[in-house]
Amino acid sequence: MKAIAYARLENEHPEATIELESNLKGRIPDVLLEFPEPCDPYGKGIAVEAQYRNKGKDKEAVVEHYLDLEYSVAWLEEDDFTTHDVDLSSILSVWPYALPDRYGTEGYPDVTRWLRQEKSPTVEVEVPIPADYWMSFDKSGEWVTIAEKSIKRRGSARISRTPDGHLTFSLGKAKGWGKSESLSVQVVPNDVVKLRSFADDLDQKAFGEARPSPEECDPEWHELSKKWFSGSPTVTAWITAALPDPHGDSGVVVTLWKKKEETEYLPVGIQPYAADNLRDLADLLERAFEIERN
């Protein structure tokens, strides 16, 4: 991971100096890029932290340290990497993240002090689309995304309507620089309950108190949940949640499966918030079926 990040930065910034594990005022970034002169928006350079197994770092303190020294920060996870490339789109640049702290605003213009004050939290309200409004659009012959929810930083679950009017459930994820992959299966009203039950299993068995200890698990790919979708007359479909390495820290993987003549599948490593988002998606799927019936 360090070597890939090094090579990518070297290719994009040939004028800069790049070192592996160079000391920067008491902290040692995995890769350190330094410009001959500070430049906009990256400041003096870019400090790269490639996170593989050390999940105990105080990320906030590390980022603050680099920004205070006028270095931008690239905090990279395994999902950011492919075999020979890395996604650097999430770099925290010195501008605007290194603006002065909120204290000590005396002397600033009144409008700047107002912009820097504490703001009330935003309020979000979900408003269901009325059926009449939904039906007013003629989308025959097109794929229509009804709803999409995140299950990881660059992965999502989606419900869609096919050109021939069926509803589908799909998983998708980024795959390398500017590429993605997805898998879709047809669903029917009975599958709403199965999707909710699967989300409950994630809450309890993957991220909750019912998660098995490593000693209770199979050595590899310990299955936590499996739910069969109704699919279609010629296709079998199901979804699973598993621990790829129960004794390690590889996390939980959700896989969507589809079998016709051959078996297709798409595994996606998920975050804990995936359970709530899949449950929300089940509610939206139920609403979509109600609209279809009406």
Salt bridges, closest charged atoms under 4 A:
GLU12 OE2 - ARG8 NE 2.59
GLU15 OE2 - HIS13 ND1 3.91
GLU21 OE2 - LYS2 NZ 2.52
ASP30 OD1 - LYS2 NZ 3.67
GLU49 OE1 - LYS57 NZ 2.44
GLU77 OE1 - LYS55 NZ 3.33
ASP79 OD2 - LYS152 NZ 3.10
ASP80 OD1 - ARG153 NH2 2.54
ASP80 OD1 - ARG154 NH2 2.68
ASP85 OD1 - ARG8 NH1 2.82
ASP87 OD2 - ARG154 NH1 3.63
GLU118 OE2 - ARG102 NH1 3.20
GLU126 OE2 - LYS149 NZ 3.64
GLU148 OE2 - ARG158 NH2 3.01
ASP164 OD1 - HIS166 ND1 3.28
GLU181 OE2 - LYS173 NZ 3.91
ASP191 OD1 - LYS194 NZ 3.61
ASP200 OD1 - ARG279 NH2 2.92
ASP201 OD1 - LYS205 NZ 3.98
ASP201 OD2 - LYS227 NZ 3.61
ASP203 OD2 - ARG279 NH2 2.70
ASP218 OD2 - HIS222 ND1 3.63
ASP249 OD1 - ARG53 NH1 3.16
ASP276 OD1 - ARG279 NH1 2.93
ASP283 OD1 - ARG196 NH2 2.97
GLU286 OE1 - ARG196 NH2 2.68
GLU290 OE1 - ARG287 NH1 3.61
GLU292 OE2 - ARG161 NH2 2.51
